[in-house]
């Protein structure tokens, strides 16, 4: 799968950290209702492997791709691939994770912050590079600054993305956006309040249409 082409119509990835097991069907239906096409389960979520597998099965009829996030170690990557993750996201730049994913032909979006890390991640085989935590270093202005020298590198903004600034990140040159607890609040997911999650998600996606 060419992840960038797939996400071009709706360039957003939802991060599911601490989604409870058993909520997969509700999660997928909410994403489909709102128009979200990509979700990732962080590997530090309890039962992440089983959740990824169940989400992938539930998501198939809706054309939603399911990946694994917070992949920090080789063991995380092995578990994510075994669970059927269709793309990999990391919080940092680790040579072996990027190389192994690229060799396995699984789209990989590693986390980076400095210009040196951005170039390194891309050289190692990154599909795109996640600028994280972008809100701590200038937000859209930082993406704009990186876009000058790195015109050929797809960038994903992560950290503090919300309905108020999402469009600004895209205007500044981000190819992709990702968000987590601002919409997929662990407390809301635990309570099964997918209506509130849907309301928040629709607001964010509407802001970039």
ChimeraX commands (.cxc) that place a marker at each C-alpha (Angstrom):
marker #1 position 0.00,0.00,0.00 radius 0.5
marker #1 position 1.21,3.50,-0.81 radius 0.5
marker #1 position 0.26,5.11,2.50 radius 0.5
marker #1 position 0.77,8.70,1.36 radius 0.5
marker #1 position -1.45,8.27,-1.69 radius 0.5
marker #1 position -4.07,6.46,0.39 radius 0.5
marker #1 position -4.18,9.29,2.95 radius 0.5
marker #1 position -4.06,12.18,0.50 radius 0.5
marker #1 position -7.86,12.78,0.50 radius 0.5
marker #1 position -7.94,12.82,4.33 radius 0.5
marker #1 position -4.36,13.23,5.60 radius 0.5
marker #1 position -5.02,12.44,9.25 radius 0.5
marker #1 position -4.00,9.60,11.58 radius 0.5
marker #1 position -5.82,8.99,14.88 radius 0.5
marker #1 position -3.73,7.72,17.79 radius 0.5
marker #1 position -5.42,5.23,20.10 radius 0.5
marker #1 position -3.51,5.12,23.35 radius 0.5
marker #1 position -5.15,2.99,26.06 radius 0.5
marker #1 position -8.19,2.03,24.02 radius 0.5
marker #1 position -9.90,-0.74,26.00 radius 0.5
marker #1 position -10.12,-4.20,24.49 radius 0.5
marker #1 position -13.66,-4.78,23.27 radius 0.5
marker #1 position -14.12,-1.25,21.90 radius 0.5
marker #1 position -12.77,-2.06,18.44 radius 0.5
marker #1 position -16.10,-2.19,16.61 radius 0.5
marker #1 position -17.32,1.09,18.13 radius 0.5
marker #1 position -14.01,2.74,17.33 radius 0.5
marker #1 position -14.08,1.70,13.69 radius 0.5
marker #1 position -17.72,2.69,13.21 radius 0.5
marker #1 position -17.01,6.12,14.69 radius 0.5
marker #1 position -13.99,6.61,12.42 radius 0.5
marker #1 position -15.98,5.53,9.35 radius 0.5
marker #1 position -18.89,7.81,10.24 radius 0.5
marker #1 position -16.56,10.80,10.53 radius 0.5
marker #1 position -14.39,10.03,7.49 radius 0.5
marker #1 position -11.13,9.09,9.22 radius 0.5
marker #1 position -9.13,6.60,7.15 radius 0.5
marker #1 position -6.19,5.70,9.41 radius 0.5
marker #1 position -5.84,4.77,13.08 radius 0.5
marker #1 position -2.90,3.50,15.09 radius 0.5
marker #1 position -2.80,1.62,18.38 radius 0.5
marker #1 position 0.19,2.48,20.56 radius 0.5
marker #1 position 2.23,-0.53,21.59 radius 0.5
marker #1 position 2.21,0.58,25.23 radius 0.5
marker #1 position -1.56,0.03,25.31 radius 0.5
marker #1 position -2.62,-3.06,27.25 radius 0.5
marker #1 position -3.34,-5.97,24.88 radius 0.5
marker #1 position -2.14,-3.88,21.91 radius 0.5
marker #1 position -1.52,-6.90,19.67 radius 0.5
marker #1 position -5.02,-8.33,20.10 radius 0.5
marker #1 position -6.59,-4.90,19.67 radius 0.5
marker #1 position -4.68,-4.25,16.43 radius 0.5
marker #1 position -5.78,-7.61,15.04 radius 0.5
marker #1 position -9.43,-7.05,16.01 radius 0.5
marker #1 position -9.42,-3.44,14.75 radius 0.5
marker #1 position -7.97,-4.55,11.43 radius 0.5
marker #1 position -10.72,-7.16,10.99 radius 0.5
marker #1 position -13.42,-4.63,11.94 radius 0.5
marker #1 position -11.92,-1.91,9.72 radius 0.5
marker #1 position -11.59,-3.95,6.53 radius 0.5
marker #1 position -15.19,-3.42,5.29 radius 0.5
marker #1 position -14.81,0.35,5.82 radius 0.5
marker #1 position -11.51,0.77,4.00 radius 0.5
marker #1 position -9.73,2.03,7.11 radius 0.5
marker #1 position -6.04,1.20,7.58 radius 0.5
marker #1 position -4.76,0.17,11.02 radius 0.5
marker #1 position -1.20,0.66,12.22 radius 0.5
marker #1 position 0.92,0.45,15.34 radius 0.5
marker #1 position 2.37,3.45,17.17 radius 0.5
marker #1 position 4.94,4.05,19.92 radius 0.5
marker #1 position 7.10,1.33,18.38 radius 0.5
marker #1 position 10.34,1.88,20.28 radius 0.5
marker #1 position 12.04,-1.52,20.30 radius 0.5
marker #1 position 12.59,-4.44,17.98 radius 0.5
marker #1 position 10.25,-6.52,20.12 radius 0.5
marker #1 position 7.51,-3.90,19.63 radius 0.5
marker #1 position 8.00,-4.08,15.88 radius 0.5
marker #1 position 7.86,-7.89,15.85 radius 0.5
marker #1 position 4.60,-7.86,17.82 radius 0.5
marker #1 position 3.09,-5.14,15.63 radius 0.5
marker #1 position 3.91,-7.01,12.42 radius 0.5
marker #1 position 2.61,-10.29,13.85 radius 0.5
marker #1 position -0.65,-8.54,14.76 radius 0.5
marker #1 position -1.04,-7.35,11.16 radius 0.5
marker #1 position -0.20,-3.66,11.54 radius 0.5
marker #1 position -0.34,-2.00,8.12 radius 0.5
marker #1 position 1.96,0.88,9.02 radius 0.5
marker #1 position 4.40,1.70,11.83 radius 0.5
marker #1 position 4.83,4.95,13.75 radius 0.5
marker #1 position 7.60,5.66,16.26 radius 0.5
marker #1 position 8.20,8.55,18.70 radius 0.5
marker #1 position 11.90,8.73,17.84 radius 0.5
marker #1 position 14.54,7.95,15.22 radius 0.5
marker #1 position 15.94,4.45,15.66 radius 0.5
marker #1 position 18.00,3.10,12.81 radius 0.5
marker #1 position 17.06,-0.57,13.20 radius 0.5
marker #1 position 13.31,0.04,13.46 radius 0.5
marker #1 position 13.29,2.15,10.30 radius 0.5
marker #1 position 15.51,-0.25,8.37 radius 0.5
marker #1 position 13.56,-3.35,9.39 radius 0.5
marker #1 position 10.23,-1.76,8.48 radius 0.5
marker #1 position 11.52,-0.50,5.16 radius 0.5
marker #1 position 13.01,-3.92,4.37 radius 0.5
marker #1 position 9.67,-5.56,5.21 radius 0.5
marker #1 position 7.97,-2.99,2.93 radius 0.5
marker #1 position 5.77,-1.74,5.74 radius 0.5
marker #1 position 5.23,2.05,5.70 radius 0.5
marker #1 position 7.18,3.62,8.56 radius 0.5
marker #1 position 6.73,7.11,10.02 radius 0.5
marker #1 position 9.46,7.66,12.60 radius 0.5
marker #1 position 9.50,10.54,15.04 radius 0.5
marker #1 position 12.11,13.28,14.69 radius 0.5
marker #1 position 12.51,16.87,15.81 radius 0.5
marker #1 position 15.77,18.39,14.60 radius 0.5
marker #1 position 16.75,18.94,10.97 radius 0.5
marker #1 position 19.51,16.35,11.39 radius 0.5
marker #1 position 17.02,13.74,12.64 radius 0.5
marker #1 position 14.58,14.52,9.82 radius 0.5
marker #1 position 17.23,13.91,7.16 radius 0.5
marker #1 position 18.58,10.83,8.93 radius 0.5
marker #1 position 15.13,9.24,9.25 radius 0.5
marker #1 position 14.36,9.80,5.58 radius 0.5
marker #1 position 17.74,8.48,4.45 radius 0.5
marker #1 position 17.12,5.29,6.42 radius 0.5
marker #1 position 13.90,4.63,4.52 radius 0.5
marker #1 position 11.11,6.53,6.26 radius 0.5
marker #1 position 7.84,6.86,4.33 radius 0.5
marker #1 position 7.28,10.20,6.08 radius 0.5
marker #1 position 8.79,11.82,9.16 radius 0.5
marker #1 position 6.73,12.65,12.25 radius 0.5
marker #1 position 7.70,16.01,13.73 radius 0.5
marker #1 position 7.11,15.40,17.44 radius 0.5
marker #1 position 6.35,17.16,19.71 radius 0.5
marker #1 position 5.80,19.95,17.20 radius 0.5
marker #1 position 3.70,22.09,19.55 radius 0.5
marker #1 position 6.70,22.51,21.87 radius 0.5
marker #1 position 8.97,24.02,19.21 radius 0.5
marker #1 position 6.81,26.53,17.37 radius 0.5
marker #1 position 3.89,24.59,15.89 radius 0.5
marker #1 position 3.02,25.48,12.27 radius 0.5
marker #1 position 5.91,27.95,12.11 radius 0.5
marker #1 position 8.36,25.13,12.76 radius 0.5
marker #1 position 6.85,23.02,9.98 radius 0.5
marker #1 position 7.14,26.03,7.67 radius 0.5
marker #1 position 10.80,26.47,8.62 radius 0.5
marker #1 position 11.57,22.79,7.96 radius 0.5
marker #1 position 9.72,22.86,4.65 radius 0.5
marker #1 position 12.28,25.27,3.21 radius 0.5
marker #1 position 15.25,22.87,3.04 radius 0.5
marker #1 position 13.24,19.63,3.15 radius 0.5
marker #1 position 10.86,20.12,0.25 radius 0.5
marker #1 position 11.16,16.48,-0.80 radius 0.5
marker #1 position 10.49,14.90,2.62 radius 0.5
marker #1 position 6.85,14.20,3.64 radius 0.5
marker #1 position 6.24,15.57,7.14 radius 0.5
marker #1 position 3.59,14.66,9.70 radius 0.5
marker #1 position 2.74,17.14,12.46 radius 0.5
marker #1 position 2.17,15.50,15.83 radius 0.5
marker #1 position 1.65,17.05,19.25 radius 0.5
marker #1 position -1.15,19.42,20.11 radius 0.5
marker #1 position -2.97,19.19,16.76 radius 0.5
marker #1 position -6.57,20.36,17.21 radius 0.5
marker #1 position -9.47,21.88,15.20 radius 0.5
marker #1 position -8.11,25.39,15.79 radius 0.5
marker #1 position -4.66,24.77,14.28 radius 0.5
marker #1 position -5.03,21.74,11.99 radius 0.5
marker #1 position -5.52,23.80,8.83 radius 0.5
marker #1 position -2.55,25.99,9.77 radius 0.5
marker #1 position -0.28,22.94,9.87 radius 0.5
marker #1 position -1.34,21.89,6.38 radius 0.5
marker #1 position -0.95,25.43,5.08 radius 0.5
marker #1 position 2.55,25.53,6.60 radius 0.5
marker #1 position 3.50,22.46,4.58 radius 0.5
marker #1 position 2.64,19.39,6.66 radius 0.5
marker #1 position 1.61,16.42,4.49 radius 0.5
marker #1 position -0.06,14.58,7.36 radius 0.5
marker #1 position -1.49,15.31,10.80 radius 0.5
marker #1 position -1.93,13.05,13.81 radius 0.5
marker #1 position -3.77,13.50,17.07 radius 0.5
marker #1 position -4.42,11.49,20.20 radius 0.5
marker #1 position -5.96,12.28,23.57 radius 0.5
marker #1 position -7.48,15.58,22.45 radius 0.5
marker #1 position -10.08,13.45,20.64 radius 0.5
marker #1 position -9.43,9.84,21.65 radius 0.5
marker #1 position -9.47,10.64,25.36 radius 0.5
marker #1 position -8.76,7.40,27.28 radius 0.5
marker #1 position -11.46,8.30,29.81 radius 0.5
marker #1 position -14.06,8.74,27.07 radius 0.5
marker #1 position -13.05,5.47,25.43 radius 0.5
marker #1 position -13.20,3.64,28.75 radius 0.5
marker #1 position -16.69,5.05,29.36 radius 0.5
marker #1 position -17.82,4.07,25.86 radius 0.5
marker #1 position -18.65,7.69,25.06 radius 0.5
marker #1 position -18.07,7.41,21.34 radius 0.5
marker #1 position -20.68,10.10,20.66 radius 0.5
marker #1 position -18.46,12.77,22.24 radius 0.5
marker #1 position -15.42,11.37,20.44 radius 0.5
marker #1 position -17.33,11.52,17.13 radius 0.5
marker #1 position -18.32,15.12,17.80 radius 0.5
marker #1 position -14.70,16.12,18.41 radius 0.5
marker #1 position -13.44,14.14,15.44 radius 0.5
marker #1 position -15.96,15.64,13.05 radius 0.5
marker #1 position -14.95,19.13,14.18 radius 0.5
marker #1 position -11.28,18.46,13.48 radius 0.5
marker #1 position -11.84,16.84,10.09 radius 0.5
marker #1 position -14.25,19.59,9.05 radius 0.5
marker #1 position -11.56,22.16,9.83 radius 0.5
marker #1 position -9.30,20.81,7.09 radius 0.5
marker #1 position -11.81,19.93,4.38 radius 0.5
marker link #1:1,2 radius 0.2
marker link #1:2,3 radius 0.2
marker link #1:3,4 radius 0.2
marker link #1:4,5 radius 0.2
marker link #1:5,6 radius 0.2
marker link #1:6,7 radius 0.2
marker link #1:7,8 radius 0.2
marker link #1:8,9 radius 0.2
marker link #1:9,10 radius 0.2
marker link #1:10,11 radius 0.2
marker link #1:11,12 radius 0.2
marker link #1:12,13 radius 0.2
marker link #1:13,14 radius 0.2
marker link #1:14,15 radius 0.2
marker link #1:15,16 radius 0.2
marker link #1:16,17 radius 0.2
marker link #1:17,18 radius 0.2
marker link #1:18,19 radius 0.2
marker link #1:19,20 radius 0.2
marker link #1:20,21 radius 0.2
marker link #1:21,22 radius 0.2
marker link #1:22,23 radius 0.2
marker link #1:23,24 radius 0.2
marker link #1:24,25 radius 0.2
marker link #1:25,26 radius 0.2
marker link #1:26,27 radius 0.2
marker link #1:27,28 radius 0.2
marker link #1:28,29 radius 0.2
marker link #1:29,30 radius 0.2
marker link #1:30,31 radius 0.2
marker link #1:31,32 radius 0.2
marker link #1:32,33 radius 0.2
marker link #1:33,34 radius 0.2
marker link #1:34,35 radius 0.2
marker link #1:35,36 radius 0.2
marker link #1:36,37 radius 0.2
marker link #1:37,38 radius 0.2
marker link #1:38,39 radius 0.2
marker link #1:39,40 radius 0.2
marker link #1:40,41 radius 0.2
marker link #1:41,42 radius 0.2
marker link #1:42,43 radius 0.2
marker link #1:43,44 radius 0.2
marker link #1:44,45 radius 0.2
marker link #1:45,46 radius 0.2
marker link #1:46,47 radius 0.2
marker link #1:47,48 radius 0.2
marker link #1:48,49 radius 0.2
marker link #1:49,50 radius 0.2
marker link #1:50,51 radius 0.2
marker link #1:51,52 radius 0.2
marker link #1:52,53 radius 0.2
marker link #1:53,54 radius 0.2
marker link #1:54,55 radius 0.2
marker link #1:55,56 radius 0.2
marker link #1:56,57 radius 0.2
marker link #1:57,58 radius 0.2
marker link #1:58,59 radius 0.2
marker link #1:59,60 radius 0.2
marker link #1:60,61 radius 0.2
marker link #1:61,62 radius 0.2
marker link #1:62,63 radius 0.2
marker link #1:63,64 radius 0.2
marker link #1:64,65 radius 0.2
marker link #1:65,66 radius 0.2
marker link #1:66,67 radius 0.2
marker link #1:67,68 radius 0.2
marker link #1:68,69 radius 0.2
marker link #1:69,70 radius 0.2
marker link #1:70,71 radius 0.2
marker link #1:71,72 radius 0.2
marker link #1:72,73 radius 0.2
marker link #1:73,74 radius 0.2
marker link #1:74,75 radius 0.2
marker link #1:75,76 radius 0.2
marker link #1:76,77 radius 0.2
marker link #1:77,78 radius 0.2
marker link #1:78,79 radius 0.2
marker link #1:79,80 radius 0.2
marker link #1:80,81 radius 0.2
marker link #1:81,82 radius 0.2
marker link #1:82,83 radius 0.2
marker link #1:83,84 radius 0.2
marker link #1:84,85 radius 0.2
marker link #1:85,86 radius 0.2
marker link #1:86,87 radius 0.2
marker link #1:87,88 radius 0.2
marker link #1:88,89 radius 0.2
marker link #1:89,90 radius 0.2
marker link #1:90,91 radius 0.2
marker link #1:91,92 radius 0.2
marker link #1:92,93 radius 0.2
marker link #1:93,94 radius 0.2
marker link #1:94,95 radius 0.2
marker link #1:95,96 radius 0.2
marker link #1:96,97 radius 0.2
marker link #1:97,98 radius 0.2
marker link #1:98,99 radius 0.2
marker link #1:99,100 radius 0.2
marker link #1:100,101 radius 0.2
marker link #1:101,102 radius 0.2
marker link #1:102,103 radius 0.2
marker link #1:103,104 radius 0.2
marker link #1:104,105 radius 0.2
marker link #1:105,106 radius 0.2
marker link #1:106,107 radius 0.2
marker link #1:107,108 radius 0.2
marker link #1:108,109 radius 0.2
marker link #1:109,110 radius 0.2
marker link #1:110,111 radius 0.2
marker link #1:111,112 radius 0.2
marker link #1:112,113 radius 0.2
marker link #1:113,114 radius 0.2
marker link #1:114,115 radius 0.2
marker link #1:115,116 radius 0.2
marker link #1:116,117 radius 0.2
marker link #1:117,118 radius 0.2
marker link #1:118,119 radius 0.2
marker link #1:119,120 radius 0.2
marker link #1:120,121 radius 0.2
marker link #1:121,122 radius 0.2
marker link #1:122,123 radius 0.2
marker link #1:123,124 radius 0.2
marker link #1:124,125 radius 0.2
marker link #1:125,126 radius 0.2
marker link #1:126,127 radius 0.2
marker link #1:127,128 radius 0.2
marker link #1:128,129 radius 0.2
marker link #1:129,130 radius 0.2
marker link #1:130,131 radius 0.2
marker link #1:131,132 radius 0.2
marker link #1:132,133 radius 0.2
marker link #1:133,134 radius 0.2
marker link #1:134,135 radius 0.2
marker link #1:135,136 radius 0.2
marker link #1:136,137 radius 0.2
marker link #1:137,138 radius 0.2
marker link #1:138,139 radius 0.2
marker link #1:139,140 radius 0.2
marker link #1:140,141 radius 0.2
marker link #1:141,142 radius 0.2
marker link #1:142,143 radius 0.2
marker link #1:143,144 radius 0.2
marker link #1:144,145 radius 0.2
marker link #1:145,146 radius 0.2
marker link #1:146,147 radius 0.2
marker link #1:147,148 radius 0.2
marker link #1:148,149 radius 0.2
marker link #1:149,150 radius 0.2
marker link #1:150,151 radius 0.2
marker link #1:151,152 radius 0.2
marker link #1:152,153 radius 0.2
marker link #1:153,154 radius 0.2
marker link #1:154,155 radius 0.2
marker link #1:155,156 radius 0.2
marker link #1:156,157 radius 0.2
marker link #1:157,158 radius 0.2
marker link #1:158,159 radius 0.2
marker link #1:159,160 radius 0.2
marker link #1:160,161 radius 0.2
marker link #1:161,162 radius 0.2
marker link #1:162,163 radius 0.2
marker link #1:163,164 radius 0.2
marker link #1:164,165 radius 0.2
marker link #1:165,166 radius 0.2
marker link #1:166,167 radius 0.2
marker link #1:167,168 radius 0.2
marker link #1:168,169 radius 0.2
marker link #1:169,170 radius 0.2
marker link #1:170,171 radius 0.2
marker link #1:171,172 radius 0.2
marker link #1:172,173 radius 0.2
marker link #1:173,174 radius 0.2
marker link #1:174,175 radius 0.2
marker link #1:175,176 radius 0.2
marker link #1:176,177 radius 0.2
marker link #1:177,178 radius 0.2
marker link #1:178,179 radius 0.2
marker link #1:179,180 radius 0.2
marker link #1:180,181 radius 0.2
marker link #1:181,182 radius 0.2
marker link #1:182,183 radius 0.2
marker link #1:183,184 radius 0.2
marker link #1:184,185 radius 0.2
marker link #1:185,186 radius 0.2
marker link #1:186,187 radius 0.2
marker link #1:187,188 radius 0.2
marker link #1:188,189 radius 0.2
marker link #1:189,190 radius 0.2
marker link #1:190,191 radius 0.2
marker link #1:191,192 radius 0.2
marker link #1:192,193 radius 0.2
marker link #1:193,194 radius 0.2
marker link #1:194,195 radius 0.2
marker link #1:195,196 radius 0.2
marker link #1:196,197 radius 0.2
marker link #1:197,198 radius 0.2
marker link #1:198,199 radius 0.2
marker link #1:199,200 radius 0.2
marker link #1:200,201 radius 0.2
marker link #1:201,202 radius 0.2
marker link #1:202,203 radius 0.2
marker link #1:203,204 radius 0.2
marker link #1:204,205 radius 0.2
marker link #1:205,206 radius 0.2
marker link #1:206,207 radius 0.2
marker link #1:207,208 radius 0.2
marker link #1:208,209 radius 0.2
view
